[in-house]
Amino acid sequence: MSTEYTSMGLGIVGPDVLEIISEFISLTCISVLASALGSKTYGEKVKTINYGRLLVILLYFMSWAFAVTSAVVVSTNNNNMTSCTLGMLSCDIFYAGSKIVIYAWLIERIHLVTAVKTSRLKTSIYQIHLLLLCPYIIILALMLTYRNIYLEADGKCTIGLQLVASIPLLVYDFIFNLYLTWLFMSPLMNVGLTSRVNWKRSRLYKLARRTLVASIVSLLISFANVLVVVITHGHERGLVCLTMCTLDVTVNVVTIHWVTTNNTPKDKKDKHSNNKAFDHIDHISTDLTFDTDEVDIDKYKFKFVHLPSNIHDGNGSYDSAKSTYISESSTKPFGTY
């Protein structure tokens, strides 16, 4: 039995099953994205936000904005050409924008593990990767030019990309994502192979493993999403296209959130705190996650003791009195100086 109905002969059609399912998925994704954004920014200070963290937060926000926009559009795009057009524009702006941010984030991670002591724009590989981002501008122009936006006879909105835009997007996204993932994993694997310790016990190994799993999942989800657009020749019902894109960006955010969150218990961190080899390996992972260890500055703080020039012990020996004075001073807290 159809859930469509006409209210009092005014031509007002209620939501069908697909619309209800789409709205439920969109609201679920909005909740997940909002929770991830709140979790990532909780307790974060402006001075601690570096370029990599800013990209992650920007990705979360753009994905959330796309999910909210698609939820509104899905509920209004039937018999509404304006809403149908806005749905396509949200895909072009927020969805494509989130992909660019992901590429920039992957490029930044590669920089952190390959040339951390060199500024970005002075690194040849970083410059090459920025040039490799330029083709996406051409693809974005194709997406804005060669697209399908129309209302069917029953008023349902249909949107999508024509083959001239969807095929370059599919090929570029798959190859570039695969290339950046390999380039990021390669130096991490080299660290493990050349390390004298069992690096599988380090946080860097867990980070590398998570990155590989997350990259594969994100790559397959994005590939499947664009592949459907190619197969349908860009003639998808608007709510189907928007829902799939919403799931796509949500899965990307969830995987990135998983990769950039360090869940290692503190007692396990402290277990190898005195192992310099582990400290060197794990130090690489601190810039790649949000939950970096807090450094106890007081632990490494030194105070200089100024000795009075007129100190002497009972026998008049200056050296003996100096040793006693330093011993007594070393047991005093720093705040008492």
RODO-2510 file (C-alpha; in nm, 4 decimals, decimal comma):
residues 337
     n   res          X          Y          Z
     1     m     0,0000     0,0000     0,0000
     2     s     0,1488     0,3337    -0,1054
     3     t     0,2243     0,5931     0,1571
     4     e     0,1527     0,8727    -0,0904
     5     y    -0,1689     1,0586    -0,0372
     6     t    -0,3391     1,3707    -0,1643
     7     s    -0,4620     1,6142     0,0985
     8     m    -0,8106     1,7536     0,0337
     9     g    -0,7582     1,7538    -0,3425
    10     l    -0,4938     2,0252    -0,3275
    11     g    -0,2229     1,8155    -0,4932
    12     i    -0,0080     1,7987    -0,1787
    13     v     0,1764     1,4673    -0,1846
    14     g     0,3141     1,3130     0,1324
    15     p     0,6568     1,1493     0,1613
    16     d     0,7040     0,8044     0,0182
    17     v     0,9071     0,5231     0,1732
    18     l     1,2367     0,6325     0,0118
    19     e     1,1968     0,9870     0,1402
    20     i     1,1351     0,8657     0,4953
    21     i     1,4371     0,6351     0,4816
    22     s     1,6504     0,9140     0,3340
    23     e     1,5473     1,1591     0,6051
    24     f     1,6227     0,9033     0,8764
    25     i     1,9681     0,8364     0,7324
    26     s     2,0383     1,2080     0,6988
    27     l     1,9383     1,2810     1,0589
    28     t     2,1508     0,9906     1,1810
    29     c     2,4499     1,1163     0,9833
    30     i     2,3984     1,4714     1,1119
    31     s     2,4044     1,3412     1,4697
    32     v     2,7195     1,1374     1,4073
    33     l     2,8981     1,4275     1,2387
    34     a     2,7970     1,6725     1,5111
    35     s     2,9202     1,4327     1,7794
    36     a     3,2512     1,3849     1,5997
    37     l     3,2957     1,7601     1,5587
    38     g     3,2164     1,8210     1,9247
    39     s     3,4497     1,5431     2,0359
    40     k     3,7346     1,6762     1,8239
    41     t     3,7004     2,0383     1,9335
    42     y     3,6232     1,9748     2,3017
    43     g     3,8962     2,1254     2,5155
    44     e     4,0829     2,2402     2,2052
    45     k     4,2456     2,5822     2,2240
    46     v     4,3125     2,8142     1,9327
    47     k     4,6853     2,8159     2,0020
    48     t     4,7024     2,4339     1,9788
    49     i     4,5276     2,4135     1,6407
    50     n     4,7869     2,3602     1,3694
    51     y     4,7300     2,3334     0,9957
    52     g     4,6576     1,9601     1,0028
    53     r     4,4046     1,9895     1,2837
    54     l     4,2388     2,2852     1,1109
    55     l     4,1884     2,0718     0,7996
    56     v     4,0240     1,7959     1,0055
    57     i     3,7869     2,0411     1,1760
    58     l     3,7076     2,2034     0,8396
    59     l     3,6303     1,8612     0,6935
    60     y     3,3944     1,7831     0,9809
    61     f     3,2141     2,1146     0,9392
    62     m     3,1767     2,0869     0,5601
    63     s     3,0492     1,7292     0,5896
    64     w     2,7997     1,8349     0,8562
    65     a     2,6872     2,1307     0,6422
    66     f     2,6339     1,8999     0,3449
    67     a     2,4326     1,6531     0,5540
    68     v     2,2094     1,9339     0,6876
    69     t     2,1603     2,0817     0,3404
    70     s     2,0744     1,7460     0,1849
    71     a     1,8231     1,6719     0,4635
    72     v     1,6400     1,9977     0,3904
    73     v     1,6541     1,9520     0,0141
    74     v     1,5303     1,5918     0,0235
    75     s     1,2149     1,7004     0,2051
    76     t     1,1366     1,9765    -0,0469
    77     n     1,2675     1,8744    -0,3901
    78     n     0,9546     1,7094    -0,5305
    79     n     0,7759     1,9428    -0,7729
    80     n     1,0324     2,2075    -0,6797
    81     m     1,2931     2,2966    -0,9432
    82     t     1,4686     2,5416    -0,7104
    83     s     1,5161     2,2796    -0,4406
    84     c     1,6277     2,0278    -0,7013
    85     t     1,8919     2,2713    -0,8292
    86     l     2,0104     2,3486    -0,4757
    87     g     2,0549     1,9764    -0,4153
    88     m     2,2878     1,9520    -0,7133
    89     l     2,4766     2,2648    -0,6048
    90     s     2,5257     2,1251    -0,2545
    91     c     2,6898     1,8191    -0,4107
    92     d     2,9158     2,0398    -0,6223
    93     i     3,0159     2,2731    -0,3376
    94     f     3,0106     2,0844    -0,0068
    95     y     3,0748     1,7307    -0,1327
    96     a     3,3493     1,8298    -0,3763
    97     g     3,4884     2,0733    -0,1189
    98     s     3,5128     1,7974     0,1422
    99     k     3,7088     1,5864    -0,1067
   100     i     3,9573     1,8691    -0,1617
   101     v     4,0024     1,9045     0,2147
   102     i     4,0673     1,5282     0,2439
   103     y     4,3330     1,5511    -0,0272
   104     a     4,4951     1,8470     0,1488
   105     w     4,4888     1,6537     0,4777
   106     l     4,6535     1,3502     0,3196
   107     i     4,9193     1,5733     0,1627
   108     e     4,9857     1,7303     0,5024
   109     r     5,0275     1,3877     0,6654
   110     i     5,2750     1,2878     0,3957
   111     h     5,4699     1,6050     0,4679
   112     l     5,4793     1,5244     0,8395
   113     v     5,6348     1,1821     0,7860
   114     t     5,8741     1,2766     0,5059
   115     a     5,9988     1,6334     0,5522
   116     v     5,8865     1,7518     0,8949
   117     k     6,1863     1,9850     0,9436
   118     t     6,1341     2,1607     0,6103
   119     s     5,8677     2,4211     0,5427
   120     r     5,5886     2,3028     0,3188
   121     l     5,6373     2,5319     0,0215
   122     k     6,0125     2,4618     0,0193
   123     t     5,9552     2,0882    -0,0190
   124     s     5,9493     1,9703    -0,3797
   125     i     5,7126     1,6808    -0,3121
   126     y     5,4671     1,9155    -0,1389
   127     q     5,4784     2,1502    -0,4391
   128     i     5,4180     1,8575    -0,6740
   129     h     5,1156     1,7483    -0,4723
   130     l     4,9698     2,0980    -0,4855
   131     l     5,0054     2,0853    -0,8632
   132     l     4,8343     1,7463    -0,8632
   133     l     4,5364     1,9114    -0,6936
   134     c     4,4898     2,1479    -0,9892
   135     p     4,3158     1,8886    -1,2119
   136     y     4,0374     1,8742    -0,9547
   137     i     3,9590     2,2382    -1,0400
   138     i     3,8996     2,1275    -1,3989
   139     i     3,6856     1,8362    -1,2778
   140     l     3,4846     2,0757    -1,0586
   141     a     3,4249     2,2955    -1,3630
   142     l     3,3033     1,9886    -1,5530
   143     m     3,0724     1,9010    -1,2626
   144     l     2,9188     2,2478    -1,2716
   145     t     2,8798     2,2424    -1,6498
   146     y     2,7833     1,8867    -1,7431
   147     r     2,5081     1,7937    -1,4997
   148     n     2,1502     1,6764    -1,5142
   149     i     1,8803     1,8638    -1,3230
   150     y     1,5159     1,8120    -1,4133
   151     l     1,1755     1,7129    -1,2786
   152     e     1,0108     1,3956    -1,4049
   153     a     0,6457     1,3762    -1,5074
   154     d     0,5406     1,2766    -1,1556
   155     g     0,7336     1,5701    -1,0064
   156     k     1,0271     1,3713    -0,8696
   157     c     1,3618     1,5477    -0,8799
   158     t     1,6394     1,3833    -1,0834
   159     i     2,0010     1,4971    -1,0637
   160     g     2,3436     1,3649    -1,1541
   161     l     2,6634     1,4110    -1,3515
   162     q     2,7033     1,3380    -1,7186
   163     l     2,9729     1,0911    -1,8230
   164     v     3,2088     1,3670    -1,9336
   165     a     3,2254     1,4785    -1,5684
   166     s     3,1653     1,1570    -1,3717
   167     i     3,4324     0,9414    -1,5411
   168     p     3,7213     1,1879    -1,4810
   169     l     3,6002     1,2254    -1,1212
   170     l     3,5961     0,8463    -1,0717
   171     v     3,9441     0,7935    -1,2195
   172     y     4,1061     1,0927    -1,0476
   173     d     3,9596     1,0201    -0,7039
   174     f     4,0588     0,6529    -0,7108
   175     i     4,4149     0,6984    -0,8429
   176     f     4,5028     1,0073    -0,6379
   177     n     4,3638     0,8596    -0,3163
   178     l     4,5503     0,5343    -0,3739
   179     y     4,8731     0,7188    -0,4522
   180     l     4,8569     0,9430    -0,1432
   181     t     4,7787     0,6467     0,0822
   182     w     5,0766     0,4506    -0,0513
   183     l     5,3050     0,7535    -0,0171
   184     f     5,1987     0,7977     0,3449
   185     m     5,2315     0,4312     0,4386
   186     s     5,5702     0,3761     0,2744
   187     p     5,7877     0,5782     0,5191
   188     l     5,5953     0,4404     0,8175
   189     m     5,6675     0,0862     0,7040
   190     n     6,0344     0,1787     0,6556
   191     v     6,0473     0,3019     1,0148
   192     g     5,9134    -0,0336     1,1303
   193     l     6,1556    -0,2355     0,9177
   194     t     6,4618    -0,0375     1,0283
   195     s     6,3661    -0,0121     1,3955
   196     r     6,5547    -0,2248     1,6466
   197     v     6,2482    -0,2672     1,8639
   198     n     5,9266    -0,4568     1,8035
   199     w     5,7417    -0,1676     1,6423
   200     k     5,4119    -0,3581     1,6467
   201     r     5,3933    -0,2558     2,0120
   202     s     5,4265     0,1125     1,9265
   203     r     5,1538     0,3684     1,8664
   204     l     5,2996     0,4397     1,5223
   205     y     5,2257     0,0829     1,4112
   206     k     4,8662     0,1130     1,5309
   207     l     4,8387     0,4450     1,3478
   208     a     4,9735     0,2922     1,0261
   209     r     4,7352    -0,0034     1,0539
   210     r     4,4386     0,2234     1,1187
   211     t     4,5344     0,4488     0,8287
   212     l     4,5505     0,1539     0,5905
   213     v     4,2111     0,0180     0,6985
   214     a     4,0484     0,3628     0,6917
   215     s     4,1920     0,4426     0,3494
   216     i     4,0636     0,1176     0,2006
   217     v     3,7149     0,1713     0,3454
   218     s     3,6954     0,5352     0,2321
   219     l     3,8320     0,4486    -0,1107
   220     l     3,5762     0,1732    -0,1668
   221     i     3,2832     0,3858    -0,0436
   222     s     3,3763     0,6830    -0,2614
   223     f     3,4460     0,4604    -0,5613
   224     a     3,1086     0,2848    -0,5266
   225     n     2,9269     0,6176    -0,4924
   226     v     3,0747     0,7694    -0,8092
   227     l     3,0478     0,4370    -0,9938
   228     v     2,6696     0,4406    -0,9428
   229     v     2,6610     0,7885    -1,0968
   230     v     2,8556     0,6580    -1,3971
   231     i     2,6329     0,3515    -1,4391
   232     t     2,3122     0,5569    -1,4223
   233     h     2,4587     0,8190    -1,6607
   234     g     2,3742     1,0866    -1,4079
   235     h     2,0013     1,0142    -1,3945
   236     e     1,9466     0,9389    -1,0254
   237     r     1,6565     1,0442    -0,8129
   238     g     1,7698     1,3438    -0,6111
   239     l     1,7128     1,1885    -0,2704
   240     v     1,9072     0,8741    -0,3672
   241     c     2,2042     1,0760    -0,4912
   242     l     2,2075     1,3044    -0,1866
   243     t     2,1680     1,0172     0,0581
   244     m     2,4569     0,8240    -0,0948
   245     c     2,6785     1,1338    -0,0858
   246     t     2,5791     1,1934     0,2766
   247     l     2,6770     0,8384     0,3671
   248     d     3,0011     0,8862     0,1731
   249     v     3,1124     1,1967     0,3635
   250     t     2,9985     1,0499     0,6962
   251     v     3,2026     0,7326     0,6467
   252     n     3,5041     0,9464     0,5529
   253     v     3,4679     1,1539     0,8690
   254     v     3,4206     0,8482     1,0905
   255     t     3,7306     0,6789     0,9505
   256     i     3,9398     0,9960     0,9813
   257     h     3,8098     1,0440     1,3346
   258     w     3,9157     0,6879     1,4152
   259     v     4,2614     0,7416     1,2673
   260     t     4,3269     1,0744     1,4386
   261     t     4,2057     0,9645     1,7828
   262     n     4,4573     0,7985     2,0124
   263     n     4,2841     0,5490     2,2423
   264     t     4,5981     0,4042     2,3987
   265     p     4,5515     0,3794     2,7780
   266     k     4,7847     0,5955     2,9801
   267     d     4,9342     0,3015     3,1687
   268     k     5,0378     0,1431     2,8395
   269     k     5,1919     0,4718     2,7290
   270     d     5,3926     0,4955     3,0484
   271     k     5,5119     0,1364     3,0171
   272     h     5,7566     0,2317     2,7425
   273     s     5,8126     0,5932     2,8499
   274     n     6,1752     0,5227     2,9360
   275     n     6,2460     0,3368     2,6126
   276     k     6,4147     0,5827     2,3789
   277     a     6,3470     0,3689     2,0725
   278     f     5,9738     0,3617     2,1449
   279     d     5,9814     0,7315     2,2284
   280     h     6,1374     0,8106     1,8897
   281     i     5,8829     0,6011     1,6997
   282     d     5,5821     0,7258     1,8942
   283     h     5,6958     1,0864     1,8627
   284     i     5,6220     1,0611     1,4903
   285     s     5,2608     0,9715     1,5663
   286     t     5,1938     1,2683     1,7931
   287     d     5,1613     1,5187     1,5091
   288     l     4,9283     1,2835     1,3216
   289     t     4,6637     1,2583     1,5953
   290     f     4,4676     1,5033     1,8049
   291     d     4,5198     1,3296     2,1384
   292     t     4,8879     1,3970     2,1841
   293     d     5,0522     1,3371     2,5162
   294     e     5,0877     1,6325     2,7465
   295     v     5,4509     1,7015     2,8240
   296     d     5,5256     1,7533     3,1899
   297     i     5,7470     2,0583     3,1632
   298     d     5,8235     2,0597     3,5349
   299     k     5,9755     1,7165     3,4910
   300     y     6,2487     1,8677     3,2774
   301     k     6,2797     2,1979     3,4603
   302     f     6,6150     2,2867     3,6150
   303     k     6,6912     2,5485     3,8770
   304     f     7,0280     2,7061     3,9283
   305     v     7,1421     2,7351     4,2876
   306     h     7,3360     3,0491     4,3748
   307     l     7,5772     2,9731     4,6523
   308     p     7,6557     3,2404     4,9119
   309     s     8,0220     3,3346     4,9009
   310     n     8,0595     3,3295     5,2763
   311     i     7,9385     2,9798     5,3646
   312     h     8,1634     2,7521     5,5724
   313     d     8,1108     2,4470     5,7849
   314     g     8,2081     2,4182     6,1481
   315     n     8,5685     2,3389     6,0515
   316     g     8,5918     2,6331     5,8138
   317     s     8,5882     2,4214     5,4961
   318     y     8,4153     2,5876     5,2000
   319     d     8,3921     2,2699     4,9849
   320     s     8,2252     2,0705     5,2602
   321     a     7,9753     2,3485     5,3283
   322     k     7,9016     2,3775     4,9537
   323     s     7,8161     2,0078     4,9244
   324     t     7,5873     2,0253     5,2260
   325     y     7,4157     2,3373     5,0913
   326     i     7,3495     2,1816     4,7489
   327     s     7,2187     1,8581     4,9045
   328     e     6,9751     2,0484     5,1210
   329     s     6,8695     2,2750     4,8349
   330     s     6,8008     1,9823     4,5995
   331     t     6,5334     1,8464     4,8302
   332     k     6,3339     2,1724     4,8312
   333     p     6,0395     2,2152     4,5963
   334     f     6,0840     2,4589     4,3083
   335     g     5,8220     2,6916     4,4505
   336     t     6,0278     2,7582     4,7627
   337     y     6,3208     2,9144     4,5751
***
